[in-house]
């Protein structure tokens, strides 16, 4: 007569993701359950990976560069590992774990990290139309243009140079912030 003990293979079963976006995006913290992550560069991500076993430790390994993030048991959740890192590039990653009994999970599938693009601010000078415009030393130069940014415009300054020498920047509307007090947002486009 033989006694057979069967244990399930260690598996990751559920995921909870917390996103803390960079301050400049002015996006509120967010949550999700998809291990395929999507964020802006610089977002702090905390991934809680639930398993079907009590875990000792784990590892998140990025495909690019082979960097790793140690996973620690989540407080009060012996079956869950917590991984915290900052998104710096689009890549894939894999998770591994060791249970308290010493078992390790089989190769986990790769999960993706996609970075949403933060577009560069756009500045267009409409007048004067020529790149160089002579003006008397005591004269004034009228400048018209547009400014745009996907996350909004807080302040605008005009940078000037004379004979390849930079002059002190001129703040548009005396450096006033364009933040709307009514709803706490900023305009995405501005004509000056």
C-alpha positions in Angstrom: 0.0 0.0 0.0 1.3 3.5 -1.0 0.3 6.9 0.2 0.2 9.6 -2.5 0.1 13.3 -1.6 -0.9 15.7 -4.3 -0.1 19.4 -4.2 -1.1 21.9 -6.8 1.7 23.7 -8.7 2.4 27.2 -7.5 0.5 29.6 -9.7 -0.2 33.3 -9.9 -4.0 33.6 -9.9 -5.0 37.3 -9.6 -3.5 40.7 -9.9 -4.1 44.2 -8.4 -2.2 47.1 -9.8 -1.8 50.6 -8.3 -0.5 53.5 -10.5 0.9 56.7 -9.1 1.5 58.9 -12.1 4.2 61.6 -12.3 3.1 64.8 -10.7 3.3 66.8 -13.9 0.6 64.7 -15.5 -1.9 65.8 -12.8 -3.6 62.4 -13.1 -5.1 60.9 -10.0 -3.8 57.6 -8.7 -5.5 54.7 -10.5 -6.0 51.0 -10.0 -6.5 48.0 -12.2 -6.4 44.2 -12.4 -4.6 43.6 -15.7 -0.9 42.4 -15.3 -0.3 43.9 -18.8 0.6 47.4 -17.5 0.1 50.7 -19.3 1.4 54.0 -17.9 3.5 57.1 -18.5 7.3 57.0 -18.1 8.0 57.8 -14.4 4.8 56.2 -13.0 5.3 54.3 -9.8 3.6 50.9 -10.1 2.7 48.5 -7.2 1.7 45.1 -8.5 0.1 42.7 -6.0 0.2 39.2 -7.4 -2.0 36.7 -5.6 -1.0 33.0 -5.7 -2.6 29.7 -4.9 -0.1 29.0 -2.2 1.6 30.7 0.8 4.6 32.5 -0.5 8.1 33.2 0.9 9.4 35.5 -1.8 9.4 36.3 -5.5 11.1 38.1 -8.4 9.9 40.3 -11.2 12.4 40.1 -14.1 12.3 42.6 -17.0 13.2 41.2 -20.4 15.2 44.3 -21.4 18.5 44.5 -19.5 17.5 41.7 -17.1 16.9 44.0 -14.2 14.9 42.5 -11.3 12.5 43.7 -8.6 12.2 41.6 -5.4 8.7 40.6 -4.4 7.8 40.5 -0.7 4.8 39.0 0.9 2.0 41.6 1.2 1.2 42.5 4.8 -1.7 40.4 6.1 -1.8 38.4 2.8 0.5 35.3 3.0 -0.6 34.2 -0.5 0.2 37.6 -2.2 3.5 39.1 -3.3 4.0 42.9 -3.7 6.3 44.3 -6.3 7.0 48.1 -6.5 8.9 49.8 -9.3 9.0 52.9 -11.6 8.1 52.4 -15.3 11.1 53.6 -17.3 10.7 51.8 -20.6 8.3 49.6 -22.7 9.2 46.0 -22.2 7.9 42.7 -20.9 8.4 41.0 -17.6 8.0 37.6 -16.0 7.1 36.7 -12.4 8.6 33.9 -10.3 8.0 32.8 -6.7 9.1 30.5 -4.0 6.5 29.1 -1.6 7.1 28.6 2.1 7.3 24.9 1.4 10.2 25.6 -1.0 8.3 25.0 -4.3 8.8 27.3 -7.3 6.4 28.1 -10.0 6.9 27.0 -13.6 7.8 29.6 -16.1 5.2 32.3 -16.0 3.9 33.9 -19.2 5.4 37.2 -20.2 3.4 40.3 -19.4 3.8 43.7 -21.1 4.6 47.2 -20.0 3.4 49.8 -22.5 4.4 53.4 -22.1 2.0 56.1 -23.2 3.7 58.9 -25.0 4.0 62.4 -23.4 4.1 64.7 -26.4 6.6 67.6 -26.4 5.1 71.1 -26.0 4.5 72.8 -29.3 5.5 76.4 -29.9 4.8 78.3 -33.1 5.8 81.9 -33.7 3.3 83.4 -36.2 4.7 87.0 -36.3 7.3 88.1 -37.1 7.4 85.6 -40.0 11.2 86.0 -40.6 13.6 84.1 -38.3 15.6 87.3 -37.8 14.0 90.7 -37.5 16.1 93.9 -37.0 14.7 96.3 -34.4 16.2 99.6 -33.2 17.9 99.4 -29.7 15.0 101.3 -28.2 12.3 99.7 -30.3 9.7 97.1 -29.6 9.1 93.8 -31.3 5.6 92.4 -31.4 5.5 88.6 -31.2 2.4 86.5 -31.9 2.2 82.8 -31.6 0.6 79.7 -30.2 1.6 77.2 -27.5 0.2 73.8 -26.9 0.8 70.8 -24.6 -1.1 67.5 -24.1 -1.0 67.9 -20.2 -1.7 71.7 -20.2 0.2 75.0 -20.0 1.0 76.5 -16.6 3.3 79.4 -17.6 4.8 80.8 -20.8 8.1 82.6 -21.3 9.7 84.2 -24.3 13.4 83.6 -24.7 15.4 86.1 -26.8 18.9 86.5 -28.1 20.9 89.3 -29.6 24.1 88.5 -31.5 24.1 84.9 -30.2 23.8 86.2 -26.6 20.8 85.1 -24.5 18.8 87.8 -22.9 16.7 87.4 -19.8 13.5 85.6 -20.5 10.3 87.6 -20.7 7.4 86.0 -18.8 4.0 86.1 -20.5 1.5 88.0 -18.4 4.1 88.5 -15.7 4.5 84.8 -15.1 0.9 84.2 -14.1 -0.2 80.6 -13.9 -2.9 79.6 -16.3 -4.4 77.1 -13.8 -8.2 77.5 -13.8 -9.3 77.8 -10.2 -12.9 76.7 -11.0 -11.9 73.1 -12.0 -8.1 72.9 -11.3 -7.1 72.3 -14.9 -4.8 74.1 -17.3 -5.5 75.0 -21.0 -4.0 72.8 -23.6 -3.6 75.6 -26.2 -2.8 79.3 -25.8 -2.6 82.0 -28.4 -0.4 85.1 -27.5 
